[in-house]
């Protein structure tokens, strides 16, 4: 029972990062296949992922890279990688803190 809080925190981090990754993956797929932003679900997905992408706006050029009609959302792909690294660091930090508290 001593590690209950650590596992709860790891689960919480995993849940939030997993949800963010799922939404960003949907966004990347919808943008890649030119999802119609007027469609309700596509609009919902684009709107709800904007907040996740705000810290990374301006890193890549603002123009769309289009190949054969497909749009590659580099900002969303970069955000997914950064959020995964942040989650890994937080989980490792929680493991270290749990180890120190166990001593």
Beta strands, then each sheet from edge to edge (+ up, - down):
strand 1: 65-67
strand 2: 70-72
sheet 1: 1+ 2-
end
